[in-house]
Amino acid sequence: MIEQLLYIALFGGLGAVSRFLINIVVSKRIKTEYAAGTVISNLLGCLIAGIAFSLNILGEYNQALQIGILAGYCGALTTYSTWMVQLAGKIEAKEYMMALKEVFFSIFLGLIFFFTGLFIGGSVVF
């Protein structure tokens, strides 16, 4: 249990810093009405989660490390609450189609990225 908590703390810090840096870089380089930094962070988290989940299925590394990556890094990198606040802002601004597109693409692409991670990790063969 202590090992798991240490991995979660370590990877959680790295995930939070990664999210912060991704948002800075994306906001400077991509001008869009979509919440591009949040979407990119969430998709990257889905990809990493797929890889981590896949490697665990194959027995490639220990469970404490997997929990650290999934709960710590991916948990801090991705955030449902930030996405909800951004969607609520779009709805409040009556940008209903933009909000709907963002929901569809985030969920659809999230699944694609997760299964791509499983494929990269070798547990799913298409």
Backbone as ProteinMPNN parsed JSONL, in Angstrom:
{"seq_chain_A": "MIEQLLYIALFGGLGAVSRFLINIVVSKRIKTEYAAGTVISNLLGCLIAGIAFSLNILGEYNQALQIGILAGYCGALTTYSTWMVQLAGKIEAKEYMMALKEVFFSIFLGLIFFFTGLFIGGSVVF", "coords_chain_A": {"N_chain_A": [[0.815, -1.197, 0.0], [1.925, 1.291, 0.781], [3.885, 1.585, -1.175], [2.254, 1.892, -3.458], [0.966, 4.337, -2.825], [3.163, 6.07, -2.816], [3.958, 5.933, -5.528], [1.614, 6.99, -6.684], [1.65, 9.606, -5.644], [4.107, 10.575, -6.706], [3.751, 10.246, -9.56], [1.382, 11.65, -9.822], [2.128, 14.307, -9.301], [3.829, 14.713, -11.496], [1.964, 14.418, -13.572], [0.241, 16.599, -13.11], [1.972, 18.774, -13.541], [2.605, 18.266, -16.205], [0.085, 18.646, -17.43], [-0.316, 21.395, -16.926], [1.832, 22.508, -18.394], [1.209, 21.597, -20.985], [-1.183, 22.995, -21.448], [-0.214, 25.646, -21.451], [1.579, 25.648, -23.672], [-0.134, 24.835, -25.785], [-2.112, 26.843, -25.75], [-0.637, 29.011, -26.594], [0.113, 28.313, -29.166], [-2.047, 27.275, -30.62], [-4.857, 28.696, -31.789], [-8.087, 28.568, -31.117], [-11.626, 27.983, -30.794], [-12.258, 25.787, -29.388], [-11.569, 23.947, -26.388], [-8.668, 23.362, -26.53], [-6.247, 22.654, -25.165], [-7.198, 21.214, -22.95], [-8.547, 19.124, -24.247], [-6.421, 17.895, -25.634], [-4.783, 17.126, -23.455], [-6.545, 15.327, -22.195], [-6.862, 13.386, -24.223], [-4.233, 12.477, -24.544], [-3.901, 11.398, -22.01], [-5.757, 9.297, -22.187], [-4.492, 7.696, -24.117], [-2.07, 7.007, -22.785], [-3.185, 5.696, -20.58], [-4.34, 3.489, -21.854], [-2.035, 2.177, -22.752], [-0.74, 1.62, -20.284], [-2.687, 0.031, -19.034], [-2.754, -2.085, -20.819], [-0.142, -3.166, -20.644], [-0.25, -4.145, -18.064], [-2.139, -6.182, -18.338], [-0.652, -7.928, -19.835], [1.191, -8.612, -17.975], [3.589, -7.205, -17.671], [4.716, -5.346, -15.862], [4.816, -4.189, -12.392], [1.933, -4.008, -10.191], [1.676, -1.818, -8.467], [3.09, 0.186, -9.772], [1.508, 0.435, -12.064], [-0.882, 1.423, -10.919], [0.084, 3.838, -9.953], [0.674, 5.15, -12.371], [-1.864, 5.169, -13.654], [-3.8, 6.186, -11.685], [-2.33, 8.263, -10.557], [-0.596, 9.759, -12.576], [-2.247, 9.817, -14.995], [-4.649, 10.515, -13.783], [-4.114, 13.09, -12.779], [-3.328, 14.385, -15.097], [-5.522, 14.3, -16.836], [-8.808, 15.698, -16.704], [-12.017, 15.713, -15.659], [-13.612, 17.604, -14.426], [-12.584, 20.154, -15.197], [-13.145, 20.077, -17.906], [-15.942, 19.985, -17.805], [-16.525, 22.522, -16.731], [-15.61, 24.136, -18.807], [-17.326, 23.285, -20.854], [-19.77, 24.079, -19.746], [-19.444, 26.828, -19.868], [-19.57, 27.216, -22.636], [-22.195, 26.431, -23.127], [-23.555, 28.307, -21.59], [-22.912, 30.545, -23.067], [-24.491, 30.076, -25.155], [-23.511, 28.482, -27.191], [-24.289, 25.971, -28.4], [-23.97, 23.977, -30.417], [-21.2, 23.903, -30.662], [-20.514, 22.977, -28.117], [-21.729, 20.461, -28.177], [-20.313, 19.25, -30.29], [-17.779, 19.191, -29.112], [-18.185, 17.442, -26.965], [-18.861, 15.076, -28.364], [-16.519, 14.637, -29.973], [-14.51, 14.512, -28.007], [-15.212, 12.254, -26.461], [-15.424, 10.226, -28.447], [-12.869, 10.387, -29.713], [-11.347, 9.932, -27.432], [-11.906, 7.241, -26.839], [-10.798, 6.069, -29.142], [-8.09, 6.78, -28.786], [-7.54, 5.431, -26.368], [-7.88, 2.711, -27.119], [-5.917, 2.639, -29.055], [-3.711, 2.891, -27.414], [-3.913, 0.443, -26.053], [-3.351, -1.204, -28.215], [-0.718, -0.371, -28.867], [0.509, -1.184, -26.527], [0.309, -3.871, -26.878], [-1.73, -5.626, -26.131], [-4.046, -5.751, -27.562], [-4.911, -6.697, -30.732], [-5.527, -5.541, -33.873]], "CA_chain_A": [[0.0, 0.0, 0.0], [2.821, 2.45, 0.832], [4.5, 1.699, -2.5], [1.231, 2.451, -4.345], [0.778, 5.747, -2.486], [4.344, 6.809, -3.28], [3.848, 6.041, -6.983], [0.52, 7.918, -6.993], [2.131, 10.958, -5.34], [5.136, 10.928, -7.677], [3.187, 10.392, -10.895], [0.373, 12.703, -9.767], [2.847, 15.571, -9.475], [4.276, 14.799, -12.897], [0.781, 14.609, -14.405], [-0.239, 17.968, -12.925], [2.91, 19.66, -14.233], [2.414, 18.026, -17.645], [-1.164, 19.304, -17.829], [-0.057, 22.829, -16.895], [2.702, 22.849, -19.528], [0.45, 21.371, -22.222], [-2.104, 24.12, -21.614], [0.556, 26.837, -21.821], [2.082, 25.494, -25.041], [-1.253, 24.779, -26.722], [-2.785, 28.143, -25.833], [0.223, 29.93, -27.353], [0.31, 27.867, -30.549], [-3.296, 26.931, -31.3], [-5.951, 29.624, -31.506], [-9.331, 27.907, -31.492], [-12.696, 28.143, -29.808], [-12.291, 24.559, -28.587], [-10.657, 23.893, -25.249], [-7.677, 22.479, -27.141], [-5.32, 22.115, -24.171], [-7.905, 20.197, -22.17], [-8.796, 17.972, -25.114], [-5.135, 17.222, -25.876], [-4.408, 16.469, -22.191], [-7.428, 14.182, -21.99], [-6.557, 12.346, -25.211], [-2.935, 11.91, -24.176], [-4.167, 10.55, -20.841], [-6.406, 8.063, -22.672], [-3.458, 6.889, -24.773], [-1.186, 6.474, -21.746], [-3.967, 4.727, -19.795], [-4.449, 2.275, -22.659], [-0.736, 1.488, -22.724], [-0.52, 1.104, -18.925], [-3.639, -1.053, -18.826], [-2.322, -3.182, -21.683], [1.054, -3.795, -20.084], [-0.661, -4.903, -16.889], [-2.778, -7.405, -18.844], [0.413, -8.815, -20.291], [2.064, -8.925, -16.845], [4.903, -6.634, -17.957], [5.274, -4.607, -14.738], [4.084, -4.406, -11.147], [0.63, -3.363, -10.031], [1.845, -0.513, -7.816], [3.484, 1.122, -10.823], [0.324, 0.682, -12.891], [-1.785, 2.296, -10.162], [0.712, 5.161, -9.966], [0.499, 5.759, -13.695], [-3.287, 5.395, -13.944], [-4.446, 7.077, -10.711], [-1.495, 9.445, -10.35], [-0.293, 10.558, -13.761], [-3.43, 10.03, -15.837], [-5.646, 11.21, -12.98], [-3.759, 14.508, -12.711], [-3.239, 14.926, -16.459], [-6.874, 14.45, -17.384], [-9.728, 16.198, -15.695], [-13.42, 15.798, -16.045], [-14.193, 18.836, -13.891], [-12.204, 21.275, -16.059], [-13.907, 19.92, -19.147], [-17.331, 20.358, -17.514], [-16.58, 23.978, -16.586], [-15.476, 24.706, -20.15], [-18.58, 23.007, -21.565], [-20.805, 24.938, -19.167], [-19.216, 28.158, -20.443], [-20.087, 27.208, -24.014], [-23.661, 26.366, -23.041], [-23.991, 29.614, -21.09], [-22.769, 31.476, -24.192], [-25.423, 29.569, -26.174], [-22.746, 27.826, -28.252], [-24.752, 24.599, -28.201], [-23.356, 23.055, -31.389], [-19.784, 23.775, -30.303], [-20.471, 22.111, -26.935], [-22.07, 19.105, -28.617], [-19.165, 18.741, -31.057], [-16.689, 18.914, -28.184], [-18.544, 16.21, -26.247], [-18.748, 13.944, -29.288], [-15.139, 14.374, -30.358], [-13.713, 14.115, -26.834], [-15.529, 10.86, -26.106], [-15.077, 9.376, -29.583], [-11.411, 10.332, -29.839], [-10.824, 9.307, -26.216], [-11.966, 5.787, -27.042], [-9.799, 5.715, -30.166], [-6.758, 6.882, -28.184], [-7.394, 4.36, -25.393], [-7.66, 1.449, -27.829], [-4.597, 2.744, -29.677], [-2.776, 2.559, -26.333], [-3.952, -1.011, -25.886], [-2.654, -1.775, -29.374], [0.716, -0.096, -28.684], [0.957, -2.046, -25.43], [0.357, -5.245, -27.369], [-2.769, -6.532, -25.64], [-5.121, -5.796, -28.544], [-4.42, -6.747, -32.115], [-6.643, -5.254, -34.795]], "C_chain_A": [[0.862, 1.268, 0.0], [3.46, 2.671, -0.534], [3.511, 2.32, -3.486], [1.042, 3.942, -4.093], [1.956, 6.603, -2.948], [4.316, 6.989, -4.795], [2.753, 7.031, -7.375], [0.976, 9.36, -6.762], [3.148, 11.43, -6.378], [4.53, 11.201, -9.05], [2.089, 11.459, -10.94], [0.998, 14.082, -9.954], [3.3, 15.773, -10.908], [3.103, 15.051, -13.843], [0.252, 16.028, -14.324], [0.666, 18.96, -13.65], [2.764, 19.501, -15.749], [1.176, 18.754, -18.164], [-0.965, 20.812, -17.924], [0.769, 23.248, -18.114], [1.994, 22.655, -20.865], [-0.488, 22.544, -22.473], [-1.386, 25.399, -22.02], [0.981, 26.764, -23.281], [0.936, 25.548, -26.046], [-1.921, 26.145, -26.857], [-1.96, 29.165, -26.602], [0.278, 29.585, -28.833], [-0.972, 27.616, -31.319], [-4.381, 27.899, -30.862], [-7.237, 28.997, -32.034], [-10.377, 28.171, -30.431], [-12.893, 26.88, -28.977], [-11.327, 24.698, -27.42], [-9.528, 22.933, -25.619], [-6.716, 21.87, -26.125], [-5.947, 21.015, -23.337], [-8.128, 18.943, -22.997], [-7.501, 17.199, -25.355], [-4.675, 16.491, -24.608], [-5.246, 15.219, -21.963], [-7.127, 13.051, -22.967], [-5.217, 11.681, -24.918], [-3.086, 10.985, -22.971], [-4.827, 9.241, -21.226], [-5.391, 7.132, -23.32], [-2.549, 6.233, -23.736], [-1.915, 5.431, -20.896], [-4.114, 3.414, -20.553], [-3.163, 1.471, -22.642], [-0.504, 0.859, -21.348], [-1.435, -0.076, -18.627], [-3.21, -2.289, -19.604], [-1.116, -3.913, -21.106], [0.725, -4.596, -18.835], [-1.316, -6.219, -17.297], [-1.716, -8.422, -19.232], [1.392, -9.185, -19.168], [3.46, -8.355, -16.994], [5.505, -5.819, -16.813], [4.361, -4.707, -13.53], [2.828, -3.542, -11.027], [0.755, -1.986, -9.379], [2.23, 0.55, -8.833], [2.292, 1.448, -11.715], [-0.644, 1.635, -12.194], [-1.224, 3.713, -10.122], [0.516, 5.883, -11.282], [-0.961, 6.106, -13.938], [-3.911, 6.413, -12.99], [-3.662, 8.372, -10.538], [-1.35, 10.29, -11.606], [-1.541, 10.85, -14.593], [-4.524, 10.78, -15.084], [-5.377, 12.705, -12.9], [-3.722, 15.151, -14.098], [-4.62, 15.206, -17.043], [-7.789, 14.981, -16.293], [-11.117, 16.388, -16.265], [-14.006, 17.144, -15.603], [-13.828, 20.053, -14.741], [-12.999, 21.245, -17.352], [-15.351, 20.354, -18.942], [-17.48, 21.87, -17.389], [-16.496, 24.641, -17.96], [-16.731, 24.467, -20.98], [-19.713, 23.89, -21.049], [-20.671, 26.364, -19.695], [-19.751, 28.264, -21.855], [-21.619, 27.206, -24.012], [-24.214, 27.708, -22.57], [-23.925, 30.667, -22.198], [-23.654, 31.078, -25.373], [-24.706, 29.008, -27.404], [-23.033, 26.323, -28.179], [-24.083, 23.613, -29.163], [-21.874, 22.835, -31.072], [-19.647, 22.836, -29.102], [-20.749, 20.664, -27.323], [-20.926, 18.474, -29.408], [-18.024, 18.357, -30.113], [-16.945, 17.635, -27.386], [-18.333, 15.009, -27.149], [-17.286, 13.625, -29.582], [-14.279, 13.947, -29.174], [-13.958, 12.659, -26.469], [-15.087, 9.911, -27.212], [-13.559, 9.241, -29.719], [-10.765, 9.719, -28.607], [-10.822, 7.793, -26.32], [-10.934, 5.326, -28.066], [-8.396, 5.742, -29.558], [-6.53, 5.771, -27.159], [-7.106, 3.031, -26.093], [-6.35, 1.465, -28.609], [-3.518, 2.425, -28.649], [-2.745, 1.072, -26.047], [-3.18, -1.698, -27.012], [-1.14, -1.577, -29.238], [1.287, -1.007, -27.6], [0.968, -3.52, -25.783], [-0.746, -6.164, -26.882], [-3.959, -6.632, -26.578], [-4.503, -5.773, -29.919], [-5.614, -6.547, -33.022], [-6.458, -6.009, -36.093]], "O_chain_A": [[0.552, 2.22, -0.716], [3.567, 3.807, -0.998], [3.893, 3.187, -4.271], [0.966, 4.726, -5.038], [1.768, 7.727, -3.416], [4.616, 8.073, -5.296], [2.94, 7.825, -8.297], [0.718, 10.234, -7.589], [3.059, 12.555, -6.87], [4.763, 12.258, -9.638], [1.886, 12.099, -11.972], [0.462, 14.922, -10.677], [3.172, 16.862, -11.466], [3.231, 15.809, -14.804], [-0.141, 16.606, -15.336], [0.179, 19.884, -14.301], [2.796, 20.486, -16.487], [1.218, 19.398, -19.211], [-1.397, 21.438, -18.893], [0.442, 24.227, -18.784], [2.163, 23.463, -21.779], [-0.576, 23.034, -23.599], [-1.894, 26.157, -22.846], [0.768, 27.709, -24.041], [1.036, 26.243, -27.057], [-2.258, 26.559, -27.966], [-2.516, 30.087, -27.199], [0.47, 30.468, -29.668], [-0.989, 27.73, -32.545], [-4.775, 27.916, -29.695], [-7.447, 28.908, -33.244], [-10.052, 28.541, -29.303], [-13.611, 26.897, -27.977], [-10.381, 25.484, -27.474], [-9.443, 21.827, -25.085], [-6.401, 20.683, -26.215], [-5.309, 20.003, -23.048], [-7.926, 17.829, -22.513], [-7.495, 15.97, -25.285], [-4.222, 15.349, -24.689], [-4.72, 14.174, -21.581], [-7.135, 11.882, -22.581], [-5.084, 10.463, -25.032], [-2.475, 9.918, -22.917], [-4.506, 8.191, -20.668], [-5.423, 5.921, -23.1], [-2.29, 5.032, -23.808], [-1.337, 4.407, -20.533], [-4.022, 2.341, -19.957], [-3.184, 0.245, -22.533], [-0.114, -0.305, -21.256], [-1.006, -1.066, -18.035], [-3.294, -3.408, -19.098], [-1.081, -5.144, -21.087], [1.356, -5.62, -18.574], [-1.075, -7.253, -16.674], [-1.863, -9.62, -18.989], [2.312, -9.976, -19.38], [4.422, -8.944, -16.502], [6.72, -5.618, -16.799], [3.258, -5.246, -13.624], [2.693, -2.502, -11.671], [-0.003, -1.078, -9.721], [1.753, 1.683, -8.765], [2.088, 2.605, -12.082], [-1.166, 2.556, -12.822], [-1.974, 4.682, -10.245], [0.228, 7.079, -11.31], [-1.269, 7.213, -14.38], [-4.491, 7.402, -13.439], [-4.245, 9.446, -10.392], [-1.9, 11.387, -11.699], [-1.85, 12.011, -14.863], [-5.244, 11.586, -15.672], [-6.311, 13.505, -12.948], [-4.048, 16.328, -14.248], [-4.839, 16.241, -17.672], [-7.568, 14.738, -15.107], [-11.334, 17.129, -17.224], [-14.801, 17.747, -16.324], [-14.684, 20.904, -14.984], [-13.467, 22.279, -17.828], [-15.928, 21.017, -19.804], [-18.451, 22.441, -17.885], [-17.223, 25.594, -18.242], [-17.157, 25.347, -21.729], [-20.521, 24.39, -21.831], [-21.675, 27.033, -19.94], [-20.322, 29.287, -22.233], [-22.25, 27.903, -24.807], [-25.221, 28.188, -23.09], [-24.765, 31.564, -22.267], [-23.574, 31.668, -26.45], [-25.232, 29.056, -28.516], [-22.137, 25.517, -27.93], [-23.675, 22.527, -28.75], [-21.361, 21.723, -31.198], [-18.753, 21.989, -29.08], [-20.077, 19.749, -26.847], [-20.608, 17.3, -29.216], [-17.383, 17.322, -30.295], [-16.031, 16.843, -27.16], [-17.699, 14.032, -26.749], [-16.861, 12.477, -29.455], [-13.401, 13.098, -29.33], [-13.015, 11.916, -26.198], [-14.442, 8.899, -26.939], [-13.029, 8.134, -29.825], [-9.737, 9.051, -28.721], [-9.853, 7.138, -25.937], [-10.273, 4.306, -27.872], [-7.602, 4.829, -29.788], [-5.431, 5.222, -27.089], [-6.19, 2.309, -25.702], [-5.736, 0.416, -28.806], [-2.527, 1.768, -28.968], [-1.678, 0.499, -25.824], [-2.446, -2.658, -26.778], [-0.369, -2.509, -29.468], [2.393, -1.532, -27.728], [1.564, -4.329, -25.073], [-0.723, -7.359, -27.175], [-4.802, -7.513, -26.408], [-3.667, -4.922, -30.225], [-6.593, -7.29, -32.951], [-7.289, -5.9, -36.995]]}, "name": "protein", "num_of_chains": 1, "seq": "MIEQLLYIALFGGLGAVSRFLINIVVSKRIKTEYAAGTVISNLLGCLIAGIAFSLNILGEYNQALQIGILAGYCGALTTYSTWMVQLAGKIEAKEYMMALKEVFFSIFLGLIFFFTGLFIGGSVVF"}
